[in-house]
Amino acid sequence: MSLNKSAPIGIFDSGIGGLTVVKAVMEQLPNENIIYYGDTARVPYGIKSIDTIREYALQITNFLLQNNVKAILIACNSVAAAAQQEIRQHCSRRGIPVLDVVEAGTRAAINLQPANRNIGVIGTLATINSETYERSIRAEVPDCHIYSKACPLLVPLAEEGWVDNEIAEMVLQTYLKDFTGKKLDALILGCTHYPLFKPSIEKLLRQNSPQTAIIDSAVSIAVMTSALLEKEGLANGQTGTGSFSCFVSDKPQRFQQLAERFLGKKLHRIEISSLV
């Protein structure tokens, strides 16, 4: 099937966190059209079962396919851990390429120089329990030491907009103390909500590990998307800024407030689209 170069890139997440990927793609590929889906009615995904996450993810995938996207970016680490193979198989029937943040984060971490041997990962319970980053990293660097920590409170805090207050800092201090003395070469932010806390994470982590690189997979997947579109001949040749369509499953007003603050631009319309 021949894909339309001007068709949108589809990006989805459980809530607002995937906008970190949207922002990075907008900066890397400003002329591309984007359609985003945030499943705000059912966030967070990270505490749900693999079967439930897979079901939700395939519902959103079908929604994006119905909107004729030319590529799909899985901006949710929990979905990447639970359902990326099923999503790829589903999309392959229509020739739609799929990228995910776990692969992007892994590549960014292992490509640092010198080659990393001590890598930390923070993520949701679903992502950490799946050990998807461990498998992905060790497939490339078998002797790597990987230290993982589930941080389940960060997604609700991000969805509330509490990313830079005393409560957020106390929660981060509690989670990050597990990495004290580990001499991390890199820390992967294994959830797309977590870059919203990046300044605080850098400040706290580097008190003990000044050499640690903070890996934001949103930036990495944007670079991968650019390379993919060029390779497949799908890059949009239009001039000017691409369009941005945003859909959520609930609470559009709250989402719009947080999204506009994060993206630094006015969003004219957030549409509700129920998947069930």
C-alpha positions in Angstrom: 0.0 0.0 0.0 1.3 3.4 -1.0 1.2 5.9 2.0 0.4 9.6 1.6 3.4 11.8 2.5 1.2 14.5 3.8 -0.7 12.1 6.1 -0.2 12.7 9.9 2.1 10.9 12.2 0.1 9.2 14.9 1.4 9.4 18.5 -0.3 8.0 21.6 0.0 7.7 25.3 -2.0 7.0 28.4 -2.3 10.7 29.2 -0.4 13.9 28.9 3.1 12.4 29.1 3.2 11.6 25.4 3.2 15.3 24.7 7.0 15.2 25.5 7.2 13.1 22.3 4.9 15.5 20.4 7.1 18.5 21.4 10.3 16.7 20.3 8.8 15.7 17.0 7.5 19.2 16.4 11.0 20.5 17.0 12.7 17.9 14.8 10.1 17.8 12.0 8.2 21.1 12.1 6.4 20.6 8.8 4.9 17.2 9.7 1.2 16.9 10.6 0.6 15.1 13.9 -2.4 13.5 15.5 -2.2 12.7 19.2 -4.4 10.5 21.4 -4.2 10.7 25.2 -6.3 8.1 27.1 -7.1 10.4 30.0 -10.1 8.4 31.1 -8.0 5.4 31.9 -4.7 6.8 33.0 -2.4 5.5 34.5 -1.6 2.4 32.5 1.4 1.5 34.6 -0.6 -0.2 37.4 -2.8 -2.2 35.0 -2.3 -5.8 33.8 -0.5 -6.6 30.6 -3.8 -7.9 29.0 -5.6 -4.7 29.9 -2.8 -2.4 28.5 -2.7 -4.5 25.3 -6.5 -4.1 24.8 -6.4 -0.4 25.4 -3.4 0.0 23.1 -5.0 -1.8 20.2 -8.1 0.3 20.5 -6.1 3.4 20.2 -4.1 1.9 17.3 -7.3 1.3 15.4 -8.4 4.9 16.1 -5.2 6.2 14.6 -5.4 3.8 11.6 -8.9 5.1 10.9 -7.5 8.6 10.8 -5.1 7.4 8.0 -1.7 8.0 9.8 1.5 7.2 7.9 3.4 6.1 11.0 2.7 5.4 14.7 4.9 6.3 17.6 4.2 4.5 20.8 4.9 7.2 23.4 3.9 5.0 26.4 6.6 2.8 27.9 4.0 0.6 29.5 2.4 0.0 26.1 5.8 -0.6 24.5 6.6 -3.2 27.1 3.2 -4.9 26.9 2.0 -4.6 23.3 4.5 -3.3 20.8 4.8 -6.7 19.0 1.0 -6.9 18.6 0.8 -3.3 17.4 3.5 -3.9 14.8 1.8 -7.0 13.5 -1.6 -5.2 13.4 -0.1 -2.2 11.5 2.0 -4.3 9.1 -1.1 -5.4 7.3 -1.4 -1.8 6.1 2.3 -1.1 5.7 2.3 1.4 8.6 5.7 1.6 10.4 5.8 1.6 14.2 8.4 3.1 16.5 8.4 2.9 20.3 10.1 4.7 23.2 11.8 1.7 24.7 13.9 1.0 21.5 14.6 4.8 21.3 15.7 5.0 24.9 17.9 1.9 24.7 19.7 3.2 21.6 20.4 6.6 23.1 21.8 5.0 26.3 24.1 2.4 24.6 25.3 4.9 22.0 26.8 7.2 24.6 30.6 7.3 24.6 32.3 5.6 26.2 30.1 2.5 26.0 28.0 2.3 29.1 28.2 -0.4 31.7 26.0 1.0 34.5 22.6 2.1 33.4 19.6 3.1 35.6 16.0 2.9 34.5 13.0 4.5 36.2 9.5 3.6 35.0 6.0 2.5 35.9 5.3 -0.7 37.7 4.3 -2.4 34.4 7.4 -1.3 32.6 9.8 -2.2 35.4 8.1 -5.6 36.1 8.2 -6.5 32.4 12.0 -6.1 32.4 11.7 -4.9 28.8 14.6 -2.4 29.2 16.9 -5.1 30.6 16.2 -7.4 27.6 16.6 -4.5 25.2 19.9 -3.2 26.6 21.5 -6.7 27.2 20.7 -7.7 23.6 23.2 -4.9 22.7 25.5 -4.8 25.7 25.4 -8.2 27.5 27.7 -7.3 30.4 25.8 -4.1 31.3 24.8 -3.6 34.9 21.2 -2.4 35.0 19.5 -0.9 38.0 15.7 -0.4 37.8 13.3 1.4 40.0 9.5 1.7 39.7 8.2 5.2 40.4 4.4 4.8 40.3 3.5 8.2 41.9 5.1 10.3 39.2 2.4 9.8 36.6 -0.4 11.0 38.8 1.7 13.9 39.9 2.4 14.8 36.2 -1.3 14.5 35.3 -2.1 16.9 38.1 0.5 19.3 36.9 2.6 18.9 40.1 6.0 18.6 38.6 8.0 21.4 40.4 6.6 21.7 43.9 7.8 20.4 47.3 5.6 17.2 47.1 7.2 16.3 43.7 10.7 16.9 45.1 10.0 14.7 48.2 8.7 11.9 46.0 11.7 12.1 43.7 14.2 12.1 46.6 12.6 8.9 47.9 12.8 7.1 44.6 16.2 8.3 43.5 18.0 7.5 46.7 18.1 3.9 45.5 20.7 4.9 42.9 23.1 6.4 45.5 26.5 4.9 45.1 25.7 3.1 41.8 27.9 5.4 39.7 25.4 5.4 36.8 26.7 6.3 33.3 23.1 7.0 32.3 19.6 7.1 33.7 16.8 6.3 31.3 13.5 8.1 31.9 11.4 5.1 31.2 8.1 6.9 31.0 7.1 9.8 28.8 5.7 11.6 31.8 9.1 11.7 33.5 10.8 14.3 31.3 8.3 16.8 32.9 10.4 16.2 36.1 13.8 16.3 34.3 15.2 19.5 35.9 14.5 18.1 39.4 15.8 14.7 38.5 19.1 16.2 37.2 19.5 18.3 40.3 18.9 15.4 42.7 20.8 12.7 40.9 23.9 14.7 40.1 24.4 15.6 43.7 26.0 12.1 44.0 26.5 11.2 40.3 27.6 14.3 38.3 28.7 12.1 35.4 25.2 10.6 34.8 23.6 11.3 31.4 19.8 11.7 31.6 18.2 9.8 28.7 15.0 11.4 27.4 13.5 8.9 24.9 11.2 11.6 23.4 14.2 13.3 21.8 15.6 9.9 20.6 12.3 8.8 19.0 12.0 12.1 17.2 15.4 11.6 15.6 14.5 8.0 14.7 11.2 9.2 13.2 13.1 11.7 11.0 15.4 8.9 9.7 12.5 6.5 9.2 10.5 9.0 7.1 13.5 9.8 4.9 14.4 6.2 4.4 10.8 5.2 3.5 10.2 8.2 1.3 7.4 9.4 3.6 8.8 12.8 4.6 6.2 15.6 4.2 7.4 18.1 1.5 5.0 20.8 2.5 6.4 24.2 3.6 5.3 25.9 6.8 4.2 24.4 10.1 2.3 21.1 10.2 -1.1 20.7 11.8 -1.7 19.3 15.2 -4.9 17.4 16.1 -5.4 16.3 19.7 -7.9 13.7 21.0 -8.5 12.5 24.5 -10.9 10.1 26.1 -12.0 12.4 29.0 -11.3 15.7 30.7 -10.4 17.9 27.7 -10.3 21.2 29.6 -7.8 20.0 32.2 -5.7 18.4 29.5 -5.7 21.6 27.4 -4.5 23.7 30.3 -1.6 21.4 31.0 -0.8 20.8 27.3 -0.7 24.5 26.5 1.6 25.2 29.4 3.9 22.4 28.3 3.9 23.0 24.6 4.1 26.7 24.9 1.4 27.3 22.4 -2.4 27.8 22.2 -4.4 24.7 21.3 -7.7 25.7 19.6 -9.5 22.4 20.1 -9.2 19.2 22.1 -11.7 16.7 21.0 -13.2 13.8 23.0 -13.2 10.5 21.3 -14.3 7.4 23.3 -12.8 4.1 22.2 -15.5 1.9 23.7 
